[in-house]
Amino acid sequence: MQTTIPFHNTYAQLPAPFHTPQAPVPVASPSLIAVNRPLAADLGMTLGDDDELAEIFAGNRALPGAAPIAQAYAGHQFGGFSPQLGDGRAVLLGEVITSGGARRDVQLKGSGRTPYSRGGDGRAWLGPVLREYVVSEAMHALGIPTTRALAAVRTGERVLRQDGPLPGAILTRVASSHLRVGTFQYFAARGDTASLARLFGYAVQRHYPGAQDPGAFLRAVIARQAALVAQWMGLGFIHGVMNTDNTSISGETIDYGPCAFMDGYFADQVFSSIDRQGRYAYSNQPHLIVWNMAQLATALVPLMPDQDAAIADFTEAVHAMPDLIEDERLRVFGAKIGLAEPSEDDATLIGDLLQIMEDSGADFTNTFRALARGKAADEFTDPSLFRAWETRWKSRIESEPDWRARMEAANPAVIPRNHRVEEMIAAAVAGDDAPFHRMVEALARPYEDLEVSAYLAEPPSPDQIVRETFCGT
């Protein structure tokens, strides 16, 4: 059986300012690490043997119907604007239609230099490829909107990074699209209103067909981003690089670089080695997504006939976003403590628990999971502080039907623990992929207590704590 992928290419049909034709750069000796067969089936793909898949997902073999391109975009990176970024190490092969009729991009990440590489080698090393595969698939299983991992391939080549030569790899990523806030900024910064209008029309048709004008589009994107970041907060997830070029218009989590999940709860937790000022700390994520949406709003203003009125309207939409995020966050955390319809008073109850957790360094995931089972006190160095809160909580949930089932559904048993991810990467670099496959299997059903995933529920010992995570470039 030969591999077939029924490609569609609507974005590649847009004119030159949007992208540059770019074939993947072939690699020396590709070998398949993993392929996501259930996802491939949903995408309408027929898959051949492993050797053929390695050639295809390394970019060595072109498939009929593909129209590979590197996309152009700009973006604010840690607050500073870069007018031209673009796919510096990625190639969009084309689009496919799922069994449910949804359009998805299929992209190779780490596929070689492009016109947007800005001096980089266009490659990825094995660690970040496996991290993104594991974490993006875990996020999907956790119910979070996200890009997906279709395949991972070793290249048989070495890439040079600060730590020296490392094994190369390529990730095949699937996304609702790769349109970013930075895509809109790219054309707005150039004063190319015609291309900006064409991009707006494409984004509306693909993602928000009910949006009749830029204001409605902005509000729709804001709503999705507010819900997404609230879901991140509910999992203790820290993206690490919430730049506008890493903020997807579709409302999916995209670009898992120095991302991490908290073990002990600390509101200002930062893992990313490049986030020196804590700009994208856990507690800052709601503020920074508002800032990113303000940049989208700014980029949309040139499309409006009355720009003064548009500025006033868009400003109102952005200023309303913090309350929207807080409503979403209250809903997420309310479910985590068993509440179907949490009130503003419950926000105090939730906040008090988080403060006690921070004071004790209690494990974020395990505390919430244990709460429904009457064992949360074991997570605290001073259980007496928790017991007082627990009395208040029990009084609150007395009238809540199905609170325990609601908590079991809202609080995962396992997450991709940072120390386990690092162990998995170290093993793969040494040639052992078994921990990677074990982790993918264990994280596929995160809300169940399974023997195969029990090791992921164990917080790190002091010598296992991961204090920094790193971007793959």
Secondary structure, DSSP 8 states (H G I E B T S, - for coil): ---B---B-TTTTS-GGGEEE------SS-EEEEE-HHHHHHTT-B---HHHHHHHHTTSS--TT---EEE---EEETTEEES----SSEEEEEEEE-TTS-EEEEEEESB---TT-TT---BEEHHHHHHHHHHHHHHHHTT--B-EEEEEEEEEEEEEETTEEEEEEEEEEEES---BHHHHHHHHHTT-HHHHHHHHHHHHHHH-TT--SHHHHHHHHHHHHHHHHHHHHHHTEE-S---GGG-BTTS-B---SS-EE-SB--TT---BTT-TT-TT-GGGHHHHHHHHHHHHHHHHGGG-SSHHHHHHHHHHHHHTHHHHHHHHHHHHHHHHTT-SS--HHHHHHHHHHHHHHHHHT-BHHHHHHHHTTT-GGGG-SSHHHHHHHHHHHHHHHTT-TTHHHHHHHHS-S----HHHHHHHHHHHHTT--HHHHHHHHHTTSTTS--GGGGGGGS---GGG----B----
